[in-house]
Amino acid sequence: MTEPAIIETAEQAREGETSGHMRWVLLWSVALSIAAIAIAGLAIVG
């Protein structure tokens, strides 16, 4: 569900003048996604 949003954010980062800000938003989105997957993995294993 989150991957299309990340792709759209990347496209906006290339087109928009605020590429620096959008890059941070993309970075945080990826980081939160990884964190969510890690937590889910620990919950399943635990």
mmCIF file as gemmi writes it, N, C-alpha and C atoms, coordinates in Angstrom:
data_model
loop_
_atom_site.group_PDB
_atom_site.id
_atom_site.type_symbol
_atom_site.label_atom_id
_atom_site.label_alt_id
_atom_site.label_comp_id
_atom_site.label_asym_id
_atom_site.label_entity_id
_atom_site.label_seq_id
_atom_site.pdbx_PDB_ins_code
_atom_site.Cartn_x
_atom_site.Cartn_y
_atom_site.Cartn_z
_atom_site.occupancy
_atom_site.B_iso_or_equiv
_atom_site.pdbx_formal_charge
_atom_site.auth_seq_id
_atom_site.auth_asym_id
_atom_site.pdbx_PDB_model_num
ATOM 1 N N . MET Axp A 1 ? 0.835 -1.205 0 1 0 ? 1 A 1
ATOM 2 C CA . MET Axp A 1 ? 0 0 0 1 0 ? 1 A 1
ATOM 3 C C . MET Axp A 1 ? 0.876 1.264 0 1 0 ? 1 A 1
ATOM 4 N N . THR Axp A 2 ? 2.028 1.195 0.63 1 0 ? 2 A 1
ATOM 5 C CA . THR Axp A 2 ? 2.849 2.398 0.787 1 0 ? 2 A 1
ATOM 6 C C . THR Axp A 2 ? 3.807 2.6 -0.385 1 0 ? 2 A 1
ATOM 7 N N . GLU Axp A 3 ? 4.072 1.557 -1.162 1 0 ? 3 A 1
ATOM 8 C CA . GLU Axp A 3 ? 5.059 1.679 -2.233 1 0 ? 3 A 1
ATOM 9 C C . GLU Axp A 3 ? 4.646 2.68 -3.317 1 0 ? 3 A 1
ATOM 10 N N . PRO Axp A 4 ? 3.398 2.658 -3.804 1 0 ? 4 A 1
ATOM 11 C CA . PRO Axp A 4 ? 3 3.651 -4.817 1 0 ? 4 A 1
ATOM 12 C C . PRO Axp A 4 ? 3.174 5.081 -4.307 1 0 ? 4 A 1
ATOM 13 N N . ALA Axp A 5 ? 2.868 5.32 -3.043 1 0 ? 5 A 1
ATOM 14 C CA . ALA Axp A 5 ? 3.013 6.661 -2.472 1 0 ? 5 A 1
ATOM 15 C C . ALA Axp A 5 ? 4.478 7.079 -2.477 1 0 ? 5 A 1
ATOM 16 N N . ILE Axp A 6 ? 5.365 6.136 -2.166 1 0 ? 6 A 1
ATOM 17 C CA . ILE Axp A 6 ? 6.799 6.436 -2.156 1 0 ? 6 A 1
ATOM 18 C C . ILE Axp A 6 ? 7.273 6.772 -3.57 1 0 ? 6 A 1
ATOM 19 N N . ILE Axp A 7 ? 6.766 6.036 -4.564 1 0 ? 7 A 1
ATOM 20 C CA . ILE Axp A 7 ? 7.143 6.291 -5.956 1 0 ? 7 A 1
ATOM 21 C C . ILE Axp A 7 ? 6.667 7.683 -6.373 1 0 ? 7 A 1
ATOM 22 N N . GLU Axp A 8 ? 5.435 8.046 -6.002 1 0 ? 8 A 1
ATOM 23 C CA . GLU Axp A 8 ? 4.913 9.364 -6.34 1 0 ? 8 A 1
ATOM 24 C C . GLU Axp A 8 ? 5.737 10.457 -5.673 1 0 ? 8 A 1
ATOM 25 N N . THR Axp A 9 ? 6.148 10.207 -4.424 1 0 ? 9 A 1
ATOM 26 C CA . THR Axp A 9 ? 6.966 11.182 -3.708 1 0 ? 9 A 1
ATOM 27 C C . THR Axp A 9 ? 8.298 11.383 -4.427 1 0 ? 9 A 1
ATOM 28 N N . ALA Axp A 10 ? 8.875 10.303 -4.929 1 0 ? 10 A 1
ATOM 29 C CA . ALA Axp A 10 ? 10.15 10.38 -5.639 1 0 ? 10 A 1
ATOM 30 C C . ALA Axp A 10 ? 9.992 11.21 -6.912 1 0 ? 10 A 1
ATOM 31 N N . GLU Axp A 11 ? 8.887 11.023 -7.617 1 0 ? 11 A 1
ATOM 32 C CA . GLU Axp A 11 ? 8.642 11.787 -8.842 1 0 ? 11 A 1
ATOM 33 C C . GLU Axp A 11 ? 8.465 13.268 -8.527 1 0 ? 11 A 1
ATOM 34 N N . GLN Axp A 12 ? 7.764 13.567 -7.444 1 0 ? 12 A 1
ATOM 35 C CA . GLN Axp A 12 ? 7.574 14.959 -7.043 1 0 ? 12 A 1
ATOM 36 C C . GLN Axp A 12 ? 8.909 15.581 -6.648 1 0 ? 12 A 1
ATOM 37 N N . ALA Axp A 13 ? 9.782 14.785 -6.035 1 0 ? 13 A 1
ATOM 38 C CA . ALA Axp A 13 ? 11.091 15.29 -5.617 1 0 ? 13 A 1
ATOM 39 C C . ALA Axp A 13 ? 11.91 15.704 -6.837 1 0 ? 13 A 1
ATOM 40 N N . ARG Axp A 14 ? 11.775 14.965 -7.937 1 0 ? 14 A 1
ATOM 41 C CA . ARG Axp A 14 ? 12.521 15.285 -9.152 1 0 ? 14 A 1
ATOM 42 C C . ARG Axp A 14 ? 11.959 16.536 -9.817 1 0 ? 14 A 1
ATOM 43 N N . GLU Axp A 15 ? 10.628 16.692 -9.772 1 0 ? 15 A 1
ATOM 44 C CA . GLU Axp A 15 ? 9.995 17.798 -10.482 1 0 ? 15 A 1
ATOM 45 C C . GLU Axp A 15 ? 9.999 19.085 -9.661 1 0 ? 15 A 1
ATOM 46 N N . GLY Axp A 16 ? 9.752 18.953 -8.335 1 0 ? 16 A 1
ATOM 47 C CA . GLY Axp A 16 ? 9.591 20.137 -7.491 1 0 ? 16 A 1
ATOM 48 C C . GLY Axp A 16 ? 10.9 20.833 -7.175 1 0 ? 16 A 1
ATOM 49 N N . GLU Axp A 17 ? 10.784 22.113 -6.802 1 0 ? 17 A 1
ATOM 50 C CA . GLU Axp A 17 ? 11.972 22.87 -6.419 1 0 ? 17 A 1
ATOM 51 C C . GLU Axp A 17 ? 12.405 22.502 -5.008 1 0 ? 17 A 1
ATOM 52 N N . THR Axp A 18 ? 11.477 21.961 -4.22 1 0 ? 18 A 1
ATOM 53 C CA . THR Axp A 18 ? 11.78 21.589 -2.834 1 0 ? 18 A 1
ATOM 54 C C . THR Axp A 18 ? 12.256 20.143 -2.792 1 0 ? 18 A 1
ATOM 55 N N . SER Axp A 19 ? 13.209 19.82 -3.677 1 0 ? 19 A 1
ATOM 56 C CA . SER Axp A 19 ? 13.688 18.442 -3.774 1 0 ? 19 A 1
ATOM 57 C C . SER Axp A 19 ? 14.36 18.008 -2.475 1 0 ? 19 A 1
ATOM 58 N N . GLY Axp A 20 ? 15.018 18.935 -1.8 1 0 ? 20 A 1
ATOM 59 C CA . GLY Axp A 20 ? 15.691 18.597 -0.549 1 0 ? 20 A 1
ATOM 60 C C . GLY Axp A 20 ? 14.693 18.144 0.501 1 0 ? 20 A 1
ATOM 61 N N . HIS Axp A 21 ? 13.602 18.893 0.635 1 0 ? 21 A 1
ATOM 62 C CA . HIS Axp A 21 ? 12.573 18.545 1.624 1 0 ? 21 A 1
ATOM 63 C C . HIS Axp A 21 ? 11.911 17.229 1.256 1 0 ? 21 A 1
ATOM 64 N N . MET Axp A 22 ? 11.575 17.064 -0.018 1 0 ? 22 A 1
ATOM 65 C CA . MET Axp A 22 ? 10.908 15.838 -0.454 1 0 ? 22 A 1
ATOM 66 C C . MET Axp A 22 ? 11.827 14.642 -0.272 1 0 ? 22 A 1
ATOM 67 N N . ARG Axp A 23 ? 13.121 14.873 -0.413 1 0 ? 23 A 1
ATOM 68 C CA . ARG Axp A 23 ? 14.088 13.786 -0.224 1 0 ? 23 A 1
ATOM 69 C C . ARG Axp A 23 ? 14.072 13.318 1.224 1 0 ? 23 A 1
ATOM 70 N N . TRP Axp A 24 ? 13.952 14.276 2.166 1 0 ? 24 A 1
ATOM 71 C CA . TRP Axp A 24 ? 13.863 13.91 3.582 1 0 ? 24 A 1
ATOM 72 C C . TRP Axp A 24 ? 12.566 13.169 3.851 1 0 ? 24 A 1
ATOM 73 N N . VAL Axp A 25 ? 11.469 13.613 3.222 1 0 ? 25 A 1
ATOM 74 C CA . VAL Axp A 25 ? 10.175 12.938 3.403 1 0 ? 25 A 1
ATOM 75 C C . VAL Axp A 25 ? 10.275 11.507 2.892 1 0 ? 25 A 1
ATOM 76 N N . LEU Axp A 26 ? 10.915 11.333 1.737 1 0 ? 26 A 1
ATOM 77 C CA . LEU Axp A 26 ? 11.085 9.992 1.172 1 0 ? 26 A 1
ATOM 78 C C . LEU Axp A 26 ? 11.943 9.139 2.099 1 0 ? 26 A 1
ATOM 79 N N . LEU Axp A 27 ? 13.016 9.726 2.626 1 0 ? 27 A 1
ATOM 80 C CA . LEU Axp A 27 ? 13.909 8.99 3.523 1 0 ? 27 A 1
ATOM 81 C C . LEU Axp A 27 ? 13.166 8.539 4.769 1 0 ? 27 A 1
ATOM 82 N N . TRP Axp A 28 ? 12.364 9.445 5.358 1 0 ? 28 A 1
ATOM 83 C CA . TRP Axp A 28 ? 11.6 9.096 6.556 1 0 ? 28 A 1
ATOM 84 C C . TRP Axp A 28 ? 10.557 8.036 6.237 1 0 ? 28 A 1
ATOM 85 N N . SER Axp A 29 ? 9.931 8.123 5.055 1 0 ? 29 A 1
ATOM 86 C CA . SER Axp A 29 ? 8.928 7.124 4.668 1 0 ? 29 A 1
ATOM 87 C C . SER Axp A 29 ? 9.558 5.74 4.592 1 0 ? 29 A 1
ATOM 88 N N . VAL Axp A 30 ? 10.735 5.664 3.978 1 0 ? 30 A 1
ATOM 89 C CA . VAL Axp A 30 ? 11.436 4.383 3.874 1 0 ? 30 A 1
ATOM 90 C C . VAL Axp A 30 ? 11.846 3.885 5.255 1 0 ? 30 A 1
ATOM 91 N N . ALA Axp A 31 ? 12.357 4.789 6.084 1 0 ? 31 A 1
ATOM 92 C CA . ALA Axp A 31 ? 12.801 4.41 7.426 1 0 ? 31 A 1
ATOM 93 C C . ALA Axp A 31 ? 11.638 3.885 8.258 1 0 ? 31 A 1
ATOM 94 N N . LEU Axp A 32 ? 10.497 4.566 8.187 1 0 ? 32 A 1
ATOM 95 C CA . LEU Axp A 32 ? 9.324 4.13 8.95 1 0 ? 32 A 1
ATOM 96 C C . LEU Axp A 32 ? 8.809 2.797 8.425 1 0 ? 32 A 1
ATOM 97 N N . SER Axp A 33 ? 8.877 2.607 7.107 1 0 ? 33 A 1
ATOM 98 C CA . SER Axp A 33 ? 8.437 1.336 6.528 1 0 ? 33 A 1
ATOM 99 C C . SER Axp A 33 ? 9.317 0.194 7.018 1 0 ? 33 A 1
ATOM 100 N N . ILE Axp A 34 ? 10.634 0.411 7.025 1 0 ? 34 A 1
ATOM 101 C CA . ILE Axp A 34 ? 11.566 -0.614 7.506 1 0 ? 34 A 1
ATOM 102 C C . ILE Axp A 34 ? 11.316 -0.895 8.98 1 0 ? 34 A 1
ATOM 103 N N . ALA Axp A 35 ? 11.084 0.161 9.763 1 0 ? 35 A 1
ATOM 104 C CA . ALA Axp A 35 ? 10.821 -0.007 11.191 1 0 ? 35 A 1
ATOM 105 C C . ALA Axp A 35 ? 9.545 -0.812 11.405 1 0 ? 35 A 1
ATOM 106 N N . ALA Axp A 36 ? 8.505 -0.509 10.623 1 0 ? 36 A 1
ATOM 107 C CA . ALA Axp A 36 ? 7.236 -1.223 10.758 1 0 ? 36 A 1
ATOM 108 C C . ALA Axp A 36 ? 7.409 -2.698 10.414 1 0 ? 36 A 1
ATOM 109 N N . ILE Axp A 37 ? 8.171 -2.983 9.355 1 0 ? 37 A 1
ATOM 110 C CA . ILE Axp A 37 ? 8.419 -4.373 8.958 1 0 ? 37 A 1
ATOM 111 C C . ILE Axp A 37 ? 9.216 -5.093 10.044 1 0 ? 37 A 1
ATOM 112 N N . ALA Axp A 38 ? 10.203 -4.407 10.62 1 0 ? 38 A 1
ATOM 113 C CA . ALA Axp A 38 ? 11.023 -5.004 11.675 1 0 ? 38 A 1
ATOM 114 C C . ALA Axp A 38 ? 10.174 -5.322 12.903 1 0 ? 38 A 1
ATOM 115 N N . ILE Axp A 39 ? 9.315 -4.385 13.288 1 0 ? 39 A 1
ATOM 116 C CA . ILE Axp A 39 ? 8.443 -4.603 14.449 1 0 ? 39 A 1
ATOM 117 C C . ILE Axp A 39 ? 7.487 -5.758 14.179 1 0 ? 39 A 1
ATOM 118 N N . ALA Axp A 40 ? 6.929 -5.8 12.976 1 0 ? 40 A 1
ATOM 119 C CA . ALA Axp A 40 ? 6.015 -6.89 12.62 1 0 ? 40 A 1
ATOM 120 C C . ALA Axp A 40 ? 6.757 -8.221 12.648 1 0 ? 40 A 1
ATOM 121 N N . GLY Axp A 41 ? 7.988 -8.234 12.139 1 0 ? 41 A 1
ATOM 122 C CA . GLY Axp A 41 ? 8.784 -9.456 12.145 1 0 ? 41 A 1
ATOM 123 C C . GLY Axp A 41 ? 9.06 -9.931 13.56 1 0 ? 41 A 1
ATOM 124 N N . LEU Axp A 42 ? 9.417 -9.012 14.44 1 0 ? 42 A 1
ATOM 125 C CA . LEU Axp A 42 ? 9.671 -9.378 15.838 1 0 ? 42 A 1
ATOM 126 C C . LEU Axp A 42 ? 8.39 -9.879 16.498 1 0 ? 42 A 1
ATOM 127 N N . ALA Axp A 43 ? 7.261 -9.268 16.159 1 0 ? 43 A 1
ATOM 128 C CA . ALA Axp A 43 ? 5.981 -9.684 16.741 1 0 ? 43 A 1
ATOM 129 C C . ALA Axp A 43 ? 5.636 -11.103 16.295 1 0 ? 43 A 1
ATOM 130 N N . ILE Axp A 44 ? 5.91 -11.414 15.022 1 0 ? 44 A 1
ATOM 131 C CA . ILE Axp A 44 ? 5.607 -12.753 14.504 1 0 ? 44 A 1
ATOM 132 C C . ILE Axp A 44 ? 6.536 -13.784 15.139 1 0 ? 44 A 1
ATOM 133 N N . VAL Axp A 45 ? 7.832 -13.456 15.199 1 0 ? 45 A 1
ATOM 134 C CA . VAL Axp A 45 ? 8.804 -14.387 15.778 1 0 ? 45 A 1
ATOM 135 C C . VAL Axp A 45 ? 8.539 -14.56 17.265 1 0 ? 45 A 1
ATOM 136 N N . GLY Axp A 46 ? 8.217 -13.444 17.933 1 0 ? 46 A 1
ATOM 137 C CA . GLY Axp A 46 ? 7.97 -13.495 19.365 1 0 ? 46 A 1
ATOM 138 C C . GLY Axp A 46 ? 6.625 -14.139 19.643 1 0 ? 46 A 1
